[in-house]
C-alpha cells in the first residue's frame, strides 16, 4: 500500500474512533449519524448505544425529578411561620435535601459509569453492549 493511502486509512480509522467516543457523550452521538463514515457497522453500533444511553438518562432524570418534587418535597417540608401566622412559604428539611442529593448523585454516577464503560469498549475495540440498557438499542 502506498504511503499516502496508508496515512489516509489511518486518519479515517482515527476519525471513526473519535466518532465512536463522542457517541457516549450527551447528544454528540448525532455527529455519528451525519459523518461520511456513517455506514460503518461498528460506528452504528456505538451510536445506537449512545442513543439508548441518552434515552435512559432522560427517563431516569424524569423519574428522579418526580420523586424529588412529589414525594420528598411533600413529606419532608414544613411551613415557615411568622409570628405564629402561616406565610405560605415552605422549607424542605435536611433529610429531604439529603434524599434529593443522593438521588441526583446516583443518577449522575450511573450516567458517567455507562459513558466510561462505553468509551472503554471503544478504546479496547470491542462491540460490547452497555449493561442492562444496551440490549434496548434500536439503531444498529
C-alpha positions, 0 to 999 in steps of 0.5 A, spaced: 500 500 500 502 506 498 504 511 503 499 516 502 493 511 502 496 508 508 496 515 512 489 516 509 486 509 512 489 511 518 486 518 519 479 515 517 480 509 522 482 515 527 476 519 525 471 513 526 474 512 533 473 519 535 466 518 532 465 512 536 467 516 543 463 522 542 457 517 541 457 516 549 457 523 550 450 527 551 447 528 544 454 528 540 452 521 538 448 525 532 455 527 529 455 519 528 449 519 524 451 525 519 459 523 518 461 520 511 463 514 515 456 513 517 455 506 514 460 503 518 457 497 522 461 498 528 460 506 528 452 504 528 453 500 533 456 505 538 451 510 536 445 506 537 448 505 544 449 512 545 442 513 543 439 508 548 444 511 553 441 518 552 434 515 552 435 512 559 438 518 562 432 522 560 427 517 563 431 516 569 432 524 570 424 524 569 423 519 574 428 522 579 425 529 578 418 526 580 420 523 586 424 529 588 418 534 587 412 529 589 414 525 594 420 528 598 418 535 597 411 533 600 413 529 606 419 532 608 417 540 608 414 544 613 411 551 613 415 557 615 411 561 620 411 568 622 409 570 628 405 564 629 401 566 622 402 561 616 406 565 610 405 560 605 412 559 604 415 552 605 422 549 607 424 542 605 428 539 611 435 536 611 433 529 610 429 531 604 435 535 601 439 529 603 434 524 599 434 529 593 442 529 593 443 522 593 438 521 588 441 526 583 448 523 585 446 516 583 443 518 577 449 522 575 454 516 577 450 511 573 450 516 567 458 517 567 459 509 569 455 507 562 459 513 558 466 510 561 464 503 560 462 505 553 468 509 551 472 503 554 469 498 549 471 503 544 478 504 546 479 496 547 475 495 540 470 491 542 462 491 540 460 490 547 453 492 549 452 497 555 449 493 561 442 492 562 440 498 557 444 496 551 440 490 549 434 496 548 438 499 542 434 500 536 439 503 531 444 498 529 
